[in-house]
């Protein structure tokens, strides 16, 4: 079985190493919602979210 791929860099994400799991929900006001799941390396996640602000 092959490892899934990182949605940012495209490299494989071994499931036995730390990683980020993302559940993205598409909210539609006039239809059913949909959800997709993504995996990302922690390094890729940190690189792309370093300047995000805490929403709290």
C-alpha positions as CSV (number, residue, x, y, z in Angstrom):
1,X,0.0,0.0,0.0
2,X,1.4,3.4,-0.9
3,X,1.2,6.4,1.4
4,X,-1.1,9.2,0.6
5,X,0.3,12.5,-0.8
6,X,0.8,15.9,0.9
7,X,-1.7,18.4,-0.6
8,X,1.0,21.1,-0.5
9,X,4.2,19.6,-1.8
10,X,2.9,16.4,-3.5
11,X,5.4,14.1,-1.7
12,X,4.1,11.0,0.1
13,X,3.0,11.2,3.7
14,X,3.9,8.1,5.7
15,X,1.1,7.4,8.1
16,X,3.5,6.3,10.9
17,X,5.0,9.8,11.0
18,X,3.5,13.0,12.4
19,X,1.2,14.8,10.0
20,X,-1.7,17.2,9.8
21,X,-5.2,16.0,8.9
22,X,-7.6,18.5,7.5
23,X,-11.3,18.1,7.1
24,X,-12.6,20.8,4.7
25,X,-16.3,21.3,4.7
26,X,-17.9,23.1,1.7
27,X,-21.0,24.8,3.0
28,X,-23.7,25.4,0.4
29,X,-26.7,27.5,1.2
30,X,-29.0,25.9,-1.3
31,X,-27.8,22.3,-1.4
32,X,-26.1,19.6,0.7
33,X,-22.8,20.3,2.2
34,X,-19.7,18.3,1.1
35,X,-16.5,17.4,2.9
36,X,-13.0,16.5,1.7
37,X,-10.2,15.2,3.8
38,X,-6.5,16.1,3.2
39,X,-3.1,15.2,4.6
40,X,-0.2,17.6,4.9
41,X,3.4,17.3,6.3
42,X,3.8,19.2,9.5
43,X,6.7,21.2,7.9
44,X,4.5,22.2,4.9
45,X,1.6,23.2,7.2
46,X,3.9,25.3,9.4
47,X,5.5,27.0,6.4
48,X,2.1,28.0,4.9
49,X,0.4,29.0,8.2
50,X,3.2,30.8,10.0
51,X,1.5,34.2,9.6
52,X,-2.0,33.1,10.4
53,X,-3.6,34.8,13.4
54,X,-5.4,32.9,16.1
55,X,-9.2,33.3,15.5
56,X,-10.0,33.3,19.2
